[in-house]
Amino acid sequence: MSDFTQLLRPKNFDELVGQEHLSSPSAPLRVLCEKQVLGHSFFYGPAGVGKTSIARIIATTMDMPFYEFNATSLKIEQLRKIFEQYKNALQKPLIFIDEVHRLAKNQQEVLLPVMENNSVLVIGASTENPFFSLTSAIRSRSMLFELKNISNEALEKLLSLACGKVNLTFDEDAKDYLVKSSGGDARAMLKLLEFSSNIDTHITFELLKSLRPHAISGGSSEAGIHYDLISAMIKSIRGSDANAGIYYLARLIEGGESADFIARRLVILASEDIGNANPQALTLTTSAMTSVSKIGFPEARIILAQAVVYLCASPKSNSSYLAINKAIKSVNDGVLLDIPETIKQQNKNYLNPHNFGGYVKQEYLLKTLKFIELKSIGYEKKMKEWLENLTNFS
């Protein structure tokens, strides 16, 4: 059967499926291309959403020779040969570099002069925002465009185009799985279709599941989605949305995140966002962290899920987090107080609270400082009430 990726690769902006913010007639990128004035540009976004296709469309639209490289294997001599070849030519080439965030500093330095004199057009692509890894000199000479996951509607349109080019039949549930399990990755969908069609021209749900048992979740290995998923899980738990917390936990697990990393984040959250509103949360998550390190996946998912649901259902307080930050700031700002004599080591005038029924008024700071503001939430409410009954905490 055909290579569906090549068969359906768009040849112009009108054929591009998805990324309408870049391909529509009024989109700035398309307008600049059609006016032949597009400058050096970098594209970033998830895998399989059209970065390379757009680069090829730009070369076609602007009638430029197209040279494609990957930053991981790019040799400086290859670039220099192209630069020399077009040194005095009327037509300039388009240099496309995939995985551009992996460009070494010396490779970037070679690109800089030709970017400055516009003797070539440099287009880069990456699954990560490349501006964090590029030099300021290159950033200042370039534009940045973000690509998004392709919608299911756009994937369905692409699937229809594929069916129009090859003789395949589908069960309805197979079509649905082909689209929804691809996670917005057009290349992944077309590759699964290609592999399936090599087995049978009638595509069934069972056939697709045998080749892709699990949906592509977007993963968590790339830096951007890694931190976004962790952030989403933590903020969902902080917001007490148990369904959202569990969903993002599933995304992290299916994306290949380690159980240990997830557990550590839950321990931090238990102290930072729940604290003494439910002191048991720290105990439970610490126990979960120990358990998952010994058990591992797949069973560790159950332990992590229990912890996530427990944390979502716990009252929230960040008073301890705020208190230590205030105290550290105070120390860093130069508030360095002498220690009262009575509480120094081996001072005979120290009053032990245990000898006075659990509390005795005594000087612990030579200056009144207040860092803690306990909240009337959960167990912390009881702690607040107890301390407010003491004469030194009111």
C-alpha positions in Angstrom: 0.0 0.0 0.0 0.9 3.7 -0.3 2.9 5.8 2.1 0.0 7.8 3.4 2.1 10.5 4.9 3.7 11.3 1.6 0.5 10.7 -0.4 -1.4 13.3 1.7 1.3 15.8 2.3 -0.2 19.2 1.4 1.3 21.0 -1.6 -0.1 24.5 -0.7 -1.8 26.4 2.1 -5.3 25.5 0.8 -4.5 21.7 1.1 -3.2 22.1 4.7 -5.5 20.5 7.2 -5.6 22.2 10.6 -3.5 25.2 11.6 -5.9 27.7 10.1 -4.3 30.5 12.1 -1.3 30.0 9.8 -2.9 28.8 6.5 -6.1 30.8 6.0 -6.0 33.5 3.3 -5.7 36.3 5.9 -3.2 34.5 8.1 0.0 36.7 8.5 2.3 33.8 7.7 0.5 33.0 4.4 0.3 36.7 3.5 4.0 37.2 4.0 4.8 34.1 1.9 2.5 35.1 -0.9 4.1 38.6 -0.9 7.5 36.9 -1.0 8.7 38.8 2.1 8.7 36.1 4.8 11.7 36.3 7.1 13.5 33.7 9.1 11.0 31.8 11.1 10.8 29.0 13.7 7.8 26.7 14.2 7.1 24.7 17.4 4.4 22.4 18.5 3.5 18.7 19.1 4.7 16.0 16.7 2.8 15.3 13.6 0.9 18.6 13.3 2.4 20.0 10.0 5.7 21.8 10.8 7.7 20.1 8.0 4.7 20.4 5.6 4.4 24.1 6.2 8.2 24.5 5.6 7.8 22.7 2.2 4.7 24.8 1.4 6.7 28.0 2.1 9.5 26.8 -0.3 6.9 26.1 -3.0 5.0 29.3 -2.5 8.2 31.4 -2.5 9.8 29.3 -5.3 12.9 28.4 -3.3 15.2 25.4 -3.4 14.5 23.3 -0.3 17.2 21.8 1.9 16.1 19.7 4.9 18.4 18.9 7.8 18.1 17.6 11.4 20.0 19.5 14.0 21.2 16.2 15.6 23.1 15.2 12.5 23.7 18.5 10.8 27.4 19.2 9.8 28.6 22.7 9.4 30.4 21.8 6.2 27.0 20.9 4.7 25.7 24.4 5.3 28.9 26.1 4.0 28.6 24.2 0.7 25.1 25.4 0.2 26.0 29.0 1.2 28.9 28.9 -1.3 26.7 27.4 -4.0 24.2 30.3 -3.8 26.7 33.0 -3.0 26.1 35.0 -6.2 22.8 33.3 -7.3 19.7 35.3 -8.0 17.6 32.7 -6.2 18.2 32.0 -2.5 17.6 28.6 -0.8 15.4 27.7 2.1 17.3 25.9 4.8 14.9 23.8 7.0 16.3 22.5 10.3 14.2 20.1 12.3 14.8 19.7 16.1 16.3 23.2 15.9 16.4 23.5 19.7 19.3 21.0 19.5 21.5 23.3 17.5 24.9 23.7 19.0 26.3 27.2 19.6 28.9 26.9 16.8 26.2 25.8 14.4 24.1 28.8 15.3 27.2 31.1 14.8 27.5 29.7 11.2 23.9 30.6 10.5 24.1 34.1 11.9 25.9 35.8 9.0 23.6 34.4 6.2 20.6 35.3 8.3 21.9 38.8 8.7 22.5 39.4 5.0 19.4 37.3 4.0 21.3 35.3 1.5 19.2 32.2 2.6 15.9 31.8 4.4 16.2 29.8 7.6 13.2 27.9 8.8 13.4 25.8 12.0 11.0 23.4 13.7 10.9 21.8 17.1 8.5 20.1 19.5 9.8 22.5 22.1 9.9 26.3 22.1 13.3 26.9 20.4 13.7 30.5 21.6 14.9 29.2 24.9 17.9 27.5 23.3 18.7 29.9 20.5 21.1 32.8 20.9 19.6 36.3 21.3 21.2 37.3 18.0 19.2 34.6 16.1 16.0 35.3 18.1 16.1 39.0 17.2 16.3 38.2 13.5 13.4 35.7 13.5 9.7 35.2 14.0 8.1 32.5 16.1 5.0 30.6 15.2 3.2 28.0 17.4 1.3 25.0 16.0 -1.4 23.2 17.9 -2.7 19.6 18.1 -4.9 19.0 15.1 -8.6 18.8 16.0 -10.6 15.6 15.6 -12.7 17.3 13.0 -9.6 18.1 11.0 -8.3 14.6 11.4 -11.6 13.3 10.1 -11.3 15.5 7.1 -7.8 14.1 6.5 -9.1 10.6 6.9 -11.7 11.3 4.3 -9.1 12.6 1.9 -7.1 9.4 2.5 -10.1 7.2 1.7 -10.6 9.1 -1.5 -7.1 8.3 -2.7 -7.0 4.6 -1.8 -9.6 1.8 -1.8 -10.3 1.1 1.9 -13.4 0.3 3.8 -14.0 1.0 7.5 -16.2 -0.1 10.4 -17.6 3.0 12.1 -16.0 2.3 15.4 -12.7 1.8 13.6 -12.9 5.3 12.1 -13.7 6.8 15.5 -10.8 5.0 17.2 -8.4 6.0 14.4 -9.1 9.6 14.9 -9.6 9.8 18.7 -6.6 7.6 19.6 -4.2 9.7 17.5 -4.0 12.6 20.0 -4.1 15.3 17.4 -1.1 13.8 15.6 -1.9 13.6 11.9 1.2 11.6 11.1 0.4 9.0 13.8 -3.1 8.6 12.4 -1.8 8.1 8.8 0.9 5.7 9.9 -1.6 3.6 11.8 -3.8 3.6 8.7 -0.9 2.7 6.5 0.2 -0.3 8.7 -3.4 -1.5 9.0 -4.0 -1.3 5.2 -0.9 -3.5 4.7 -2.8 -6.2 6.6 -6.3 -5.8 5.3 -8.2 -3.3 3.1 -11.1 -3.5 5.4 -10.1 -1.7 8.6 -11.7 -2.9 11.8 -11.6 -1.7 15.4 -9.9 -4.9 16.5 -7.2 -4.6 13.8 -6.4 -1.0 14.9 -6.3 -2.0 18.6 -3.9 -4.8 17.9 -1.5 -2.3 16.4 -2.1 0.6 18.8 -3.5 -0.8 22.1 -3.5 2.6 23.8 -4.4 6.1 22.6 -1.6 8.5 22.1 -1.9 10.9 25.0 0.5 13.5 24.0 3.1 12.0 26.3 5.1 13.9 29.0 8.7 13.5 27.8 8.9 16.8 26.0 9.6 19.6 28.4 6.6 21.7 27.6 3.9 19.1 27.9 5.8 17.5 30.8 5.5 20.7 32.9 2.0 21.6 31.7 0.6 18.2 32.7 2.2 18.3 36.1 1.0 21.9 36.6 -2.5 20.8 35.5 -2.6 17.9 37.9 -1.4 20.0 40.9 -3.8 22.9 40.2 -6.7 20.5 39.8 -5.9 18.9 43.1 -5.5 22.4 44.7 -8.9 23.3 43.3 -10.4 20.1 44.7 -11.5 18.8 41.3 -11.0 15.0 41.7 -12.0 14.1 38.2 -9.5 16.5 36.7 -6.8 15.4 39.0 -7.3 11.8 38.1 -7.5 12.6 34.4 -4.1 14.4 34.4 -2.6 11.6 36.5 -3.7 9.2 33.8 -2.1 11.5 31.1 1.2 11.5 33.0 1.2 7.7 33.5 0.3 7.0 29.9 2.8 9.6 28.8 5.6 7.6 30.4 6.2 9.7 33.5 7.8 7.8 36.4 5.8 6.9 39.4 8.5 8.3 41.7 8.4 11.7 40.2 4.6 11.9 40.4 4.7 10.7 44.0 7.3 13.3 45.0 5.1 16.1 43.5 2.2 14.8 45.6 4.2 14.9 48.8 5.2 18.5 48.1 1.6 19.4 47.4 0.4 17.7 50.6 2.6 20.1 52.6 2.4 23.2 50.4 -1.4 23.3 49.6 -3.0 21.2 52.4 -0.6 21.5 55.3 -2.1 21.5 58.7 -5.7 21.7 57.4 -5.2 17.9 57.2 -1.8 16.9 58.6 -2.5 13.2 57.6 -2.1 14.2 54.0 1.6 14.4 54.3 1.7 11.0 56.0 -0.4 9.4 53.4 1.6 10.8 50.4 4.9 10.0 52.0 3.7 6.4 52.4 2.5 6.4 48.8 6.0 7.6 47.7 7.6 4.7 49.6 5.1 2.2 48.2 5.4 3.2 44.5 9.2 3.0 44.7 9.0 -0.6 45.8 6.0 -1.7 43.7 6.3 0.2 40.4 3.8 0.3 37.5 1.3 -0.9 36.7 0.0 -1.4 40.3 1.6 1.9 41.4 -1.2 3.7 39.4 -3.7 2.6 42.1 -1.6 4.0 44.9 -1.1 7.3 43.1 -4.9 7.5 42.3 -5.7 7.0 46.0 -3.4 9.8 47.0 -4.8 12.1 44.3 -8.4 11.5 45.4 -7.4 11.9 49.1 -5.6 15.2 48.4 -8.5 16.5 46.3 -11.0 15.7 49.1 -8.8 17.4 51.8 -9.3 20.9 53.1 -6.7 23.3 51.8 -4.3 25.6 53.6 -1.0 27.1 52.4 -0.3 28.9 55.7 2.9 27.0 56.5 4.2 27.6 52.9 3.6 31.3 53.3 5.0 31.4 56.8 8.4 29.9 55.9 8.7 32.1 52.8 8.1 35.2 54.9 10.6 34.1 57.6 13.3 33.3 55.0 12.7 36.7 53.4 13.0 38.4 56.8 16.4 36.6 57.4 17.6 37.5 53.9 16.5 41.1 54.5 18.9 41.3 57.5 16.5 40.7 60.4 19.1 38.7 62.5 18.0 38.8 66.1 20.1 37.7 69.1 18.9 34.6 70.8 17.4 35.3 74.3 19.7 34.1 77.0 17.0 31.9 78.6 16.6 29.6 75.6 20.3 29.3 74.8 21.9 25.8 75.4 22.4 24.9 79.1 20.8 28.1 80.5 19.5 27.3 84.0 16.9 30.0 83.8 15.0 28.3 81.0 11.4 27.5 81.9 10.3 24.1 80.6 6.6 24.2 79.5 6.2 20.6 80.6 6.8 21.7 84.2 3.9 24.3 84.0 1.1 22.2 82.5 2.2 22.5 78.9 2.6 26.2 78.6 4.5 29.1 80.3 5.0 32.6 79.1 8.6 33.2 78.1 10.6 35.3 75.7 11.6 33.4 72.5 12.2 36.4 70.3 13.7 39.7 71.2 11.4 41.4 68.8 7.8 40.7 67.9 7.7 39.1 64.5 4.6 37.5 62.9 4.9 35.1 60.0 2.1 32.7 60.6 -1.6 33.3 59.8 -3.5 30.1 60.5 -6.7 29.6 58.7 -10.0 28.4 60.1 -10.0 25.3 57.8 -10.0 21.7 58.8 -7.7 20.7 61.6 -5.8 24.0 61.3 -8.9 25.7 62.8 -8.3 23.7 66.0 -4.6 24.7 66.0 -5.5 28.3 65.5 -8.0 28.3 68.4 -5.5 26.6 70.7 -2.7 29.1 69.9 -5.0 32.1 70.2 -5.9 31.0 73.7 -2.3 31.5 74.7 -1.2 34.9 75.8 1.8 35.1 73.4 -0.2 34.3 70.2 -3.1 36.7 69.8 
